[in-house]
Amino acid sequence: MKIGDIQKFSLIDYPGKICAIIFTRGCNFRCPYCHNPELVDSSLFGETITDDEVFAFLEKRRGKLDAVNITGGEPTLQTDLIEFAERIRSLGYMIKIDTNGSFPAVLDKLIGRGLLDYIAMDVKAPLEKYEEIAKTPVTPEDIVKSIKLIMNSGIDYEFRTTITEFLLTENDIEKIGILIRGARLHVLQKFVPSKTLDPALMNENPPTDGVIRSMKEKLERLVKSVIVR
């Protein structure tokens, strides 16, 4: 595994659980608002953390942590992700994954092998605007496959969208709601220009509370629950 960092304690990244966070390095998307540029831009890469270091830590924290959140970057890019998750599971931890949904075959394997307890998928945009937001070629069918896999998995999940007025309109948000119609939870993440992959976005303003409220109301007609983070 290419691991860029580990956060040893979190009360907010896995709903209702105490978790550690494993940050994998590398991503196939280049979303300009990405808040982990050091895991995406190879010019910013630092030294990696070895699997042995991760598991030595997790072994010591057994009984004190409930879960491990595997995030990135994009963790489904990692060729040994399945084996890594199996090893985490063997220690008795619950597992949450954060993903952009571009590799449904990997998600399908993880789900099929019972290696996930919570899935958080970023739904970046309506399908026709995905490449504009991700700044890279995207196969829309893969995004749809991942959404369907997750919704039919029987596993707790959430879909997440970063709200940026300069990239997504209220109509775009409504189209996303239609794409995930009937989902258990859609999380709206308010863009904050604190750290971004594209430095130009540091000059953009976050969306107003009124805009967020209006988008939330539109989504509440399409999905079961909407929250703002």
C-alpha positions as CSV (number, residue, x, y, z in Angstrom):
1,M,0.0,0.0,0.0
2,K,1.1,3.5,-0.7
3,I,0.2,5.2,2.5
4,G,0.9,8.9,2.8
5,D,-0.3,9.5,6.4
6,I,-2.1,8.1,9.4
7,Q,-4.4,10.0,11.8
8,K,-4.4,7.9,14.9
9,F,-7.7,9.1,16.5
10,S,-10.9,10.6,15.2
11,L,-14.4,10.9,16.6
12,I,-16.0,12.4,13.5
13,D,-14.9,10.4,10.4
14,Y,-16.8,7.2,11.1
15,P,-20.3,8.0,12.4
16,G,-20.7,6.8,16.0
17,K,-17.3,5.1,16.1
18,I,-13.8,5.9,17.3
19,C,-11.5,5.4,14.4
20,A,-8.0,5.7,12.9
21,I,-7.7,7.1,9.4
22,I,-5.3,5.7,6.8
23,F,-4.6,8.2,4.0
24,T,-3.6,6.4,0.8
25,R,-1.5,8.2,-1.8
26,G,-2.5,8.8,-5.4
27,C,-5.8,9.7,-7.1
28,N,-7.1,9.4,-10.6
29,F,-9.2,12.6,-10.2
30,R,-7.9,16.2,-10.1
31,C,-10.8,18.0,-8.5
32,P,-9.6,21.6,-8.1
33,Y,-11.1,22.0,-4.6
34,C,-9.4,18.8,-3.2
35,H,-8.3,19.5,0.4
36,N,-5.6,16.7,0.3
37,P,-3.3,18.0,-2.5
38,E,-0.3,16.3,-0.8
39,L,-1.9,13.0,-1.6
40,V,-2.8,13.8,-5.2
41,D,-0.1,16.0,-6.7
42,S,3.1,13.8,-7.0
43,S,5.3,16.9,-6.6
44,L,4.0,17.2,-3.1
45,F,4.4,13.6,-2.1
46,G,6.4,12.9,1.1
47,E,7.7,9.7,2.5
48,T,5.3,6.8,2.7
49,I,4.4,4.9,5.8
50,T,4.9,1.2,5.6
51,D,2.2,-1.4,6.2
52,D,4.2,-2.8,9.1
53,E,4.1,0.6,10.8
54,V,0.4,0.8,10.3
55,F,-0.3,-2.7,11.7
56,A,2.1,-2.3,14.6
57,F,0.0,0.7,15.6
58,L,-3.4,-1.0,15.0
59,E,-2.2,-4.0,17.1
60,K,-1.5,-1.7,20.0
61,R,-4.8,0.0,19.7
62,R,-7.0,-3.1,19.7
63,G,-9.9,-2.6,22.2
64,K,-9.4,1.2,22.2
65,L,-10.3,2.0,18.6
66,D,-13.5,0.7,16.9
67,A,-12.7,1.1,13.3
68,V,-10.3,2.1,10.5
69,N,-11.2,4.6,7.9
70,I,-9.4,4.1,4.6
71,T,-9.3,7.2,2.5
72,G,-7.1,9.1,0.2
73,G,-6.4,10.1,-2.4
74,E,-8.4,7.3,-3.9
75,P,-7.9,4.0,-2.0
76,T,-9.4,1.8,-4.7
77,L,-6.4,2.6,-6.9
78,Q,-4.2,0.5,-4.5
79,T,-3.5,-2.9,-6.0
80,D,-3.2,-4.6,-2.6
81,L,-6.3,-2.9,-1.0
82,I,-8.2,-6.2,-0.6
83,E,-5.4,-7.9,1.3
84,F,-4.8,-4.8,3.4
85,A,-8.5,-4.7,4.3
86,E,-8.5,-8.4,5.1
87,R,-5.6,-7.9,7.5
88,I,-7.4,-5.0,9.2
89,R,-10.4,-7.2,9.6
90,S,-8.4,-10.0,11.1
91,L,-7.6,-7.6,14.0
92,G,-11.2,-7.2,14.7
93,Y,-11.7,-3.6,13.4
94,M,-14.7,-2.3,11.5
95,I,-13.8,-0.7,8.2
96,K,-15.0,2.4,6.4
97,I,-13.9,3.5,3.0
98,D,-14.0,6.8,1.3
99,T,-14.1,6.6,-2.5
100,N,-14.8,8.5,-5.7
101,G,-16.6,5.5,-7.1
102,S,-14.6,5.2,-10.3
103,F,-13.6,1.6,-9.7
104,P,-16.9,-0.3,-9.1
105,A,-15.2,-3.7,-9.6
106,V,-12.9,-3.1,-6.5
107,L,-15.9,-2.0,-4.5
108,D,-17.8,-5.1,-5.5
109,K,-14.9,-7.3,-4.3
110,L,-14.7,-5.5,-1.0
111,I,-18.4,-5.8,-0.4
112,G,-18.6,-9.4,-1.6
113,R,-15.9,-10.4,0.8
114,G,-17.6,-8.7,3.7
115,L,-14.7,-6.3,4.3
116,L,-16.7,-3.0,4.6
117,D,-19.0,-1.7,7.3
118,Y,-19.5,1.8,6.0
119,I,-19.0,3.4,2.5
120,A,-18.8,7.1,1.8
121,M,-18.8,7.9,-1.9
122,D,-18.2,11.4,-3.3
123,V,-20.7,12.2,-6.0
124,K,-18.9,15.1,-7.7
125,A,-21.5,16.4,-10.2
126,P,-24.2,15.4,-12.6
127,L,-22.9,12.8,-15.0
128,E,-22.6,15.2,-17.9
129,K,-20.3,17.5,-15.8
130,Y,-18.1,14.9,-14.2
131,E,-15.1,15.4,-16.4
132,E,-15.4,19.2,-15.9
133,I,-15.2,18.8,-12.1
134,A,-12.7,15.9,-12.0
135,K,-10.4,17.4,-14.6
136,T,-9.8,14.0,-16.2
137,P,-11.6,11.5,-18.4
138,V,-14.4,9.7,-16.4
139,T,-16.6,6.7,-17.4
140,P,-20.1,7.7,-16.2
141,E,-21.2,4.1,-16.3
142,D,-18.7,3.3,-13.5
143,I,-20.1,6.1,-11.3
144,V,-23.6,4.7,-11.8
145,K,-22.5,1.2,-11.1
146,S,-20.8,2.2,-7.8
147,I,-23.9,4.1,-6.7
148,K,-26.2,1.1,-7.4
149,L,-23.7,-1.3,-5.7
150,I,-23.6,0.8,-2.6
151,M,-27.3,1.4,-2.4
152,N,-28.0,-2.3,-2.8
153,S,-25.2,-3.5,-0.5
154,G,-27.0,-3.7,2.8
155,I,-24.1,-1.7,4.3
156,D,-24.4,1.7,5.9
157,Y,-23.4,4.4,3.5
158,E,-23.5,8.1,2.6
159,F,-23.1,10.0,-0.6
160,R,-21.2,13.3,-0.4
161,T,-21.0,16.4,-2.6
162,T,-18.8,19.4,-2.1
163,I,-20.8,22.6,-2.7
164,T,-19.0,25.1,-4.8
165,E,-21.2,27.9,-6.3
166,F,-18.6,28.6,-9.0
167,L,-18.6,24.9,-10.2
168,L,-22.1,23.6,-9.3
169,T,-25.5,25.2,-9.7
170,E,-28.6,24.5,-7.8
171,N,-29.9,22.7,-10.9
172,D,-26.7,20.5,-10.8
173,I,-27.4,19.6,-7.2
174,E,-30.9,18.6,-8.1
175,K,-29.6,16.4,-10.9
176,I,-27.3,14.7,-8.4
177,G,-30.3,14.1,-6.1
178,I,-32.1,12.4,-9.0
179,L,-29.0,10.3,-9.7
180,I,-29.0,9.0,-6.1
181,R,-32.8,9.1,-5.6
182,G,-33.9,7.2,-2.5
183,A,-30.5,7.2,-0.9
184,R,-30.4,6.9,2.9
185,L,-28.1,9.9,3.3
186,H,-26.6,12.7,1.2
187,V,-24.0,14.9,2.9
188,L,-23.4,18.4,1.6
189,Q,-19.9,19.5,2.3
190,K,-19.4,23.3,2.2
191,F,-16.3,24.3,0.2
192,V,-13.9,26.1,2.5
193,P,-10.8,27.7,0.8
194,S,-8.3,26.6,3.4
195,K,-6.2,24.2,1.3
196,T,-6.9,23.3,-2.4
197,L,-5.3,21.4,-5.2
198,D,-5.8,24.4,-7.5
199,P,-4.3,27.5,-5.7
200,A,-6.6,29.8,-7.7
201,L,-9.5,28.5,-5.7
202,M,-8.1,30.1,-2.5
203,N,-9.6,33.3,-3.8
204,E,-13.1,31.8,-4.2
205,N,-15.8,32.4,-1.6
206,P,-17.5,29.6,0.2
207,P,-21.3,29.2,-0.5
208,T,-23.6,31.2,1.6
209,D,-25.9,29.6,4.2
210,G,-28.9,30.6,2.0
211,V,-27.5,28.8,-1.0
212,I,-26.8,25.7,1.1
213,R,-30.3,25.8,2.6
214,S,-31.9,26.0,-0.8
215,M,-29.9,23.1,-2.2
216,K,-30.7,21.0,0.9
217,E,-34.4,21.7,0.4
218,K,-34.2,20.5,-3.2
219,L,-32.4,17.3,-2.2
220,E,-34.8,16.5,0.7
221,R,-37.5,15.8,-1.9
222,L,-35.3,13.1,-3.5
223,V,-33.3,11.3,-0.8
224,K,-34.2,10.2,2.7
225,S,-31.9,12.4,4.7
226,V,-29.7,15.4,3.9
227,I,-27.1,16.9,6.3
228,V,-24.6,19.7,6.0
229,R,-21.0,19.4,7.2
